[in-house]
Amino acid sequence: MEVAIALLILSTVLVSSLQLVSQYADERVRMRERFLANQVAWNRLLEQYKTAQNWPSTSASKTRRTKGVDQQAGRDWRWQLQIEDAMGQDLLRYQVEVYGAAAARPTATLAAFFVDRK
């Protein structure tokens, strides 16, 4: 009887530990995806910042796009840029949403306010 109870306790502990390891692995994958999506969003915002500051750009046509696909870590990431007027003279709000390959909801969303010096 004691051996059966000990095996029951041991199996419960092992199943719980396997579930924790599985959750850790899933969370690690989600964190990596969010990190990569944030990288894409920051790159898009940086391009817009350079344009707003009238910095010379090697890819002038890229900075005016509001949708596109960037590659990060061997994967394609869809992004969408929204530009809105904000309160203040020449103040614009830039928001970038980045989606994974088959994601319906954005994996990352970043926003920034820039003064457009054009």
Backbone hydrogen bonds, N-H to C=O, Kabsch-Sander energy under -0.5 kcal/mol:
donor,donor_aa,acceptor,acceptor_aa,energy
5,I,1,M,-2.0
6,A,2,E,-2.3
7,L,3,V,-2.5
8,L,4,A,-2.0
9,I,5,I,-2.4
10,L,6,A,-2.6
11,S,7,L,-2.7
12,T,8,L,-2.0
13,V,9,I,-2.3
14,L,10,L,-2.5
15,V,11,S,-2.4
16,S,12,T,-2.2
17,S,13,V,-2.3
18,L,14,L,-2.2
19,Q,15,V,-2.0
20,L,16,S,-2.0
21,V,17,S,-2.1
22,S,18,L,-2.2
23,Q,19,Q,-2.4
24,Y,20,L,-2.4
25,A,21,V,-2.2
26,D,22,S,-2.3
27,E,23,Q,-2.6
28,R,24,Y,-2.2
29,V,25,A,-1.9
30,R,26,D,-2.2
31,M,27,E,-2.6
32,R,28,R,-2.1
33,E,29,V,-2.3
34,R,30,R,-2.3
35,F,31,M,-2.4
36,L,32,R,-2.5
37,A,33,E,-2.4
38,N,34,R,-2.3
39,Q,35,F,-1.9
40,V,36,L,-1.9
41,A,37,A,-2.2
42,W,38,N,-2.7
43,N,39,Q,-2.3
44,R,40,V,-2.1
45,L,41,A,-2.5
46,L,42,W,-2.6
47,E,43,N,-1.9
48,Q,44,R,-1.9
49,Y,45,L,-2.4
50,K,46,L,-2.5
51,T,47,E,-1.9
52,A,48,Q,-2.7
53,Q,49,Y,-1.9
54,N,51,T,-1.4
55,W,50,K,-2.9
62,K,59,S,-0.6
63,T,59,S,-1.1
64,R,60,A,-0.6
64,R,61,S,-0.6
65,R,62,K,-1.1
68,G,79,W,-1.9
70,D,77,W,-2.5
72,Q,70,D,-0.5
72,Q,75,R,-2.4
75,R,72,Q,-1.3
77,W,70,D,-3.1
78,R,99,Y,-1.6
79,W,68,G,-2.6
80,Q,97,E,-2.3
81,L,66,T,-3.5
82,Q,95,Q,-2.7
84,E,93,R,-2.4
86,A,91,L,-2.6
91,L,88,G,-1.1
92,L,90,D,-0.5
92,L,114,F,-2.8
93,R,84,E,-3.3
94,Y,92,L,-0.6
94,Y,112,A,-3.4
95,Q,82,Q,-2.5
96,V,110,L,-3.1
97,E,80,Q,-2.5
98,V,108,A,-2.8
99,Y,78,R,-3.4
107,T,98,V,-2.8
108,A,98,V,-1.6
110,L,96,V,-2.3
112,A,94,Y,-2.6
114,F,92,L,-2.3
116,D,90,D,-3.2
116,D,114,F,-0.6
117,R,52,A,-2.5
117,R,115,V,-0.7
